[in-house]
């Protein structure tokens, strides 16, 4: 897994977000189970940590909110 920081730029239904990475790349991200379980709210302009697969760089999983 590739771990990188980014900023939430858009929210979509179903706990999906558009995240802009530090290098300018935009990807779709979903919330991980631990964040969902602990009711951590993610709003626009939050800085988050995203895990990405090297096989599909357009999808990611939000694992931490700073």
Phi and psi in degrees as GROMACS dihedral restraints (atoms count N, CA, C in turn):
[ dihedral_restraints ]
;  ai    aj    ak    al  type     phi  dphi    fc
    3     4     5     6     1  -101.5    20    10
    4     5     6     7     1   126.0    20    10
    6     7     8     9     1  -110.4    20    10
    7     8     9    10     1   128.8    20    10
    9    10    11    12     1  -149.8    20    10
   10    11    12    13     1   154.0    20    10
   12    13    14    15     1   -90.1    20    10
   13    14    15    16     1   150.6    20    10
   15    16    17    18     1  -157.3    20    10
   16    17    18    19     1   179.7    20    10
   18    19    20    21     1  -124.7    20    10
   19    20    21    22     1   133.9    20    10
   21    22    23    24     1   -72.5    20    10
   22    23    24    25     1   124.6    20    10
   24    25    26    27     1  -112.2    20    10
   25    26    27    28     1   -20.2    20    10
   27    28    29    30     1  -154.4    20    10
   28    29    30    31     1   145.4    20    10
   30    31    32    33     1  -115.5    20    10
   31    32    33    34     1   138.4    20    10
   33    34    35    36     1  -124.0    20    10
   34    35    36    37     1   163.3    20    10
   36    37    38    39     1   -63.2    20    10
   37    38    39    40     1   153.6    20    10
   39    40    41    42     1    81.9    20    10
   40    41    42    43     1    28.1    20    10
   42    43    44    45     1    57.5    20    10
   43    44    45    46     1    40.6    20    10
   45    46    47    48     1  -110.3    20    10
   46    47    48    49     1   143.9    20    10
   48    49    50    51     1  -137.4    20    10
   49    50    51    52     1   152.4    20    10
   51    52    53    54     1   -97.8    20    10
   52    53    54    55     1   127.1    20    10
   54    55    56    57     1  -119.8    20    10
   55    56    57    58     1   129.9    20    10
   57    58    59    60     1   -99.6    20    10
   58    59    60    61     1   120.8    20    10
   60    61    62    63     1   -78.9    20    10
   61    62    63    64     1   169.5    20    10
   63    64    65    66     1   -63.2    20    10
   64    65    66    67     1   -27.9    20    10
   66    67    68    69     1   -88.6    20    10
   67    68    69    70     1     4.5    20    10
   69    70    71    72     1    96.2    20    10
   70    71    72    73     1    -6.7    20    10
   72    73    74    75     1   -73.7    20    10
   73    74    75    76     1   137.8    20    10
   75    76    77    78     1  -108.8    20    10
   76    77    78    79     1   133.8    20    10
   78    79    80    81     1  -140.9    20    10
   79    80    81    82     1   161.8    20    10
   81    82    83    84     1   -92.6    20    10
   82    83    84    85     1   135.0    20    10
   84    85    86    87     1  -134.3    20    10
   85    86    87    88     1   148.4    20    10
   87    88    89    90     1  -113.5    20    10
   88    89    90    91     1   163.3    20    10
   90    91    92    93     1   -86.3    20    10
   91    92    93    94     1   138.2    20    10
   93    94    95    96     1   -73.5    20    10
   94    95    96    97     1   166.4    20    10
   96    97    98    99     1   -65.6    20    10
   97    98    99   100     1   -36.9    20    10
   99   100   101   102     1   -66.5    20    10
  100   101   102   103     1   -38.8    20    10
  102   103   104   105     1   -67.9    20    10
  103   104   105   106     1   -40.6    20    10
  105   106   107   108     1   -66.5    20    10
  106   107   108   109     1   -40.5    20    10
  108   109   110   111     1   -65.0    20    10
  109   110   111   112     1   -38.8    20    10
  111   112   113   114     1   -91.9    20    10
  112   113   114   115     1     9.0    20    10
  114   115   116   117     1    55.4    20    10
  115   116   117   118     1    43.5    20    10
  117   118   119   120     1   -83.3    20    10
  118   119   120   121     1   121.7    20    10
  120   121   122   123     1   -86.3    20    10
  121   122   123   124     1   134.2    20    10
  123   124   125   126     1  -114.6    20    10
  124   125   126   127     1   125.1    20    10
  126   127   128   129     1  -122.0    20    10
  127   128   129   130     1   175.9    20    10
  129   130   131   132     1   -61.7    20    10
  130   131   132   133     1   147.8    20    10
  132   133   134   135     1    67.6    20    10
  133   134   135   136     1    14.8    20    10
  135   136   137   138     1   -76.6    20    10
  136   137   138   139     1   143.1    20    10
  138   139   140   141     1   -90.4    20    10
  139   140   141   142     1   126.0    20    10
  141   142   143   144     1  -129.8    20    10
  142   143   144   145     1   161.5    20    10
  144   145   146   147     1  -104.1    20    10
  145   146   147   148     1   130.1    20    10
  147   148   149   150     1  -120.9    20    10
  148   149   150   151     1   135.7    20    10
  150   151   152   153     1   -98.4    20    10
  151   152   153   154     1   134.8    20    10
  153   154   155   156     1  -128.6    20    10
  154   155   156   157     1   149.6    20    10
  156   157   158   159     1   -87.2    20    10
  157   158   159   160     1   141.1    20    10
  159   160   161   162     1   -68.3    20    10
  160   161   162   163     1   -12.1    20    10
  162   163   164   165     1   -84.9    20    10
  163   164   165   166     1   -31.3    20    10
  165   166   167   168     1  -136.2    20    10
  166   167   168   169     1   101.7    20    10
  168   169   170   171     1   -86.1    20    10
  169   170   171   172     1     8.6    20    10
  171   172   173   174     1  -100.4    20    10
  172   173   174   175     1    -7.7    20    10
  174   175   176   177     1  -121.0    20    10
  175   176   177   178     1   149.4    20    10
  177   178   179   180     1  -154.4    20    10
  178   179   180   181     1   174.3    20    10
  180   181   182   183     1  -128.9    20    10
  181   182   183   184     1   125.7    20    10
  183   184   185   186     1   -78.8    20    10
  184   185   186   187     1   120.5    20    10
  186   187   188   189     1  -111.1    20    10
  187   188   189   190     1   -16.8    20    10
  189   190   191   192     1  -154.5    20    10
  190   191   192   193     1   141.8    20    10
  192   193   194   195     1  -116.1    20    10
  193   194   195   196     1   123.6    20    10
